Amino acid sequence: MATKAAETEKTDVITLAVDTGGTGIKMITLDSSGKPTNERVRVPTPSPATTTAVLAEFEKVKTQMPPFDRVSVGFPGVIKHGTTYTAANLDPSWVGFPLQATLEKQWKKPVRVCNDAAVQGYAAIKGKGVELMLTLGTGLGSSLFTSGHLCPGLELAHHIWRKKDRTYEDYLGKRGYEKYGVDKWNSFLQEAIENTAKLFNWDTLYLGGGNSKKISFKLPENVQTVSNEDGLLGGVALWRDEAML
């Protein structure tokens, strides 16, 4: 009799990957190797981004997807056991919302929900040593991996940094970019790279998100930029990590 783990690795298992961002919602289907089986579809995130409004957009985009067997959702906040506990760049209605259970009931498919930076990290990491993922977009996403496994719960964005009433996201998120301009933003990012190296002793740092394209300084050899598409492509690896069980 096949084990549950073996069943999820069958070549015919198709994963619907959902990336929920502060400005856009994206979906794509992936085969068991993580390769896309259709074109990515993107729609703007509704404003206000309430649970009702975002789930309605999920339904609309899902109708444009081919058949799938399971679902991976990247969400911009802290996730515990499929429930969203923070959503600073969406709407307060997400605090304490059972997203995983809600989607499983609606779509009649197994669902895993994870922090969006973690999903992007799954696609980027090499599985060697300590690896840190930072996403530079509407907010600041972060995820930490050791030997290829996620260390859940990291939310660097809201840690105090530089001033007692400021956070990493205040300087490195969209608001910080618009407030301070590209040169200062790059200076802050350089400082953050140095700080996180001391804090986590990472072997490799990955930088993703839309604003990673705004980086104007030379990165250290163990710091890499990654495609924003990784926010979807990590959806298959999410089902392989025992840390998510």
N, C-alpha and C positions, 0 to 999 in steps of 0.2 A: 504493500500500500504506500502510495507516495506521501511524503510529508508535506505539511503546509508550506514550508520554506521552498521545497522543490517545486510545488505547484506554482508559486509566484515567479519562478524562473523559467517556466515554459516559454518557448519561442513565440507562441501565439498570444501571450498576454499583452494587451494594449493598455497603456496608462494615459489617462487624461491629465495633463499638467496644467495647473492654474496658477498664475502669478498675479497677486493682488497688490497693486501699488497705489501710492498717493495720487498719481495722475492718470494711471492706465491699468486696465485689466486685460491680461493676455491669456490665451489658451492655445494648446497644441496637443496632438496625440503622439506618443512615443512607443516604439517597439521595445522588446525586452533588453535590447542592447543600448537603449537610450537614443536611438536615431528617430528623427521626426518621420511620421507617416502621412502628414498633411501640412498645409501651409499654416503658419501662425496667424491667429486672428487677434486684433487689439481693438479695444473700445475705450473711450475716456471713462475714468472713474467718476461716478455721479457726485454731484455736490448739492446738498450735504451727502456724505458717504455713509448713510445709515445702514443698518443690517438689512432692512427691507429693500432699499434701493440697490445695494450691491448684489444681493441674492437675485434680484430681478434681472440684473445685467448678466449674472452667471447663467441664468436660464436662457436668455437670448443668445448668448455666444455658444452655449452648449448645443443648441439646435444646428449650428453650423459645423459641428464636429462629427467625424465618422464614429461608428460603434466603438465602445471601450469597455474594459473589464474592471478597472479600478481607478482611483483618483488620488492625485497628490496636489495639495494646495499650499502655496507659499503665502504667508500673511505677515504684514508689517507690524509685528508686536510680539509680546511674550505669549507663548502657547504652552498650556499644561493639559495633558490628557485630552487633547482635541478641543479645549475651551480657550477662547481668546481673553487674555487678562489685561492687555494694554493695546491701545490703538491711537497713539498720539496724533497721527497724521490722517486719521479717518474720522471717526465720530464716537462720542461717549457710549452710544448704544451697543458698541462691541465689547465693552467691559463685562466679562463674565458670560459671554455668549457661547453656547455649545455648538460651534460651527461644524465640527466633525459629525456629531450625531445628527444635526439638522440636514446636512447634505446626504448622509447615508439613508436617512428616512425619505428624502425627496427623490434621490436618484437610484435607490435600491442597488448601490454598489459599495464595496469597501472603500473607505476614505482615510487618508492620513493628512493631517494638517501640521505644518511646521513653520517656524519663522522663515520669512522669505530670504534673508541672508544665508540661512542654513541650507536652504535648497540650492541657492546659487553656489554655495561652498561645496556641496556634494559633487557638483559638476566640475569644479575647478581643482579640487585637491588631488594630490598624488598618493595620499595614504601613507606618507612617511613623516614621522616625527610630529612636532606641534605645528599646526597650520592655522592661520587666522585669516578670516574673510571680512573685509569691510566694503559695504556698498554705499556709494556716494550718489544719492538721489534726492528725492523730496526730503527725506530724513537721512539718518545714518544707521545703516544696518550692520550687524556684527554677528559672527559665529566662530566658534573655536572647535578644532578637531585634534584628536590625538590618535595616531596610528590609524587614521581613516574613520574614526568613530566620533560622532558629535558629542560635545559636552553641553547639554541643553541648558538654557536659561540665561545665557549671556546677553545683556542689553547695555552695551557700552554707551549708547547714544545719550542716556540720561544721567550718566555719571558726572559729577562736578569736575570742571576742568578750567584751569587758568584763573578764574574768579569764582568766589563762593556762590554767586547766583547765576553762573553760566555752566553749560554742559558741552560735551563734545558735539552734540547735534547743533547747538547754537552757533558754533563756528564752522562746522563742516557740512551741515545740511543746506538745503536750498535757501533758507532764510539767511544763513551766514554768508553764502556766496553772493546773494543780492545786496546784503548790507555792507560787506567789506570789500567786495570786488575780487577779481581773479587773482591779482598778485598776492594780496594778504591771505586769501583762501589757500593758495598754494603754500604759503609760508606756514599757515596753521597745519596743513596736511603733513608737511615735512616734520613739524614738531610732534604731531600725533604718531607718526611712524616711529620716531625715536622713543616716545613714551611707551607705546605698546610693546616695543621690543624689550624694554626693561621690565614691563609688567608681566608679559606672558612668555618671554624668552622663546618666541616662535622661531621655527626654522625657515618657514616661508610665509609671506604675507601676500594675499591676493586683493586687488582693488577692482571693484566692479561698479555698476550703476551708471546712469547717464552722464553724471558729472566727472566720471573717471577720464572722459575725453578732454577735460579742461586742464589736466595735469601738464605743467610746463617745465618741470625740473627733471633731471635724470634720476631715475629710481635706482636704489641699490640692487645688486645682482639677485638677492633673494626676495625681491618685491616684484610682483608681476601684475599687469592689468589683464582682465579677462572680459570676454564678451558678455554683454547684457543679456544675451539669449540664454546664458547659463542659469538664469533665474527660472527657466522652464526645464532645461535639459537635465537638471539634477533630480527631477521627479521620480525617475526609476530607482536611482541609488537610495532614495529615501525609504524604499521598501526593502532594501537589503540590510540596513543598519539595525542591529539588535538593540541599540540604544533607544530606538524609537518604538519598541514593542511595549 
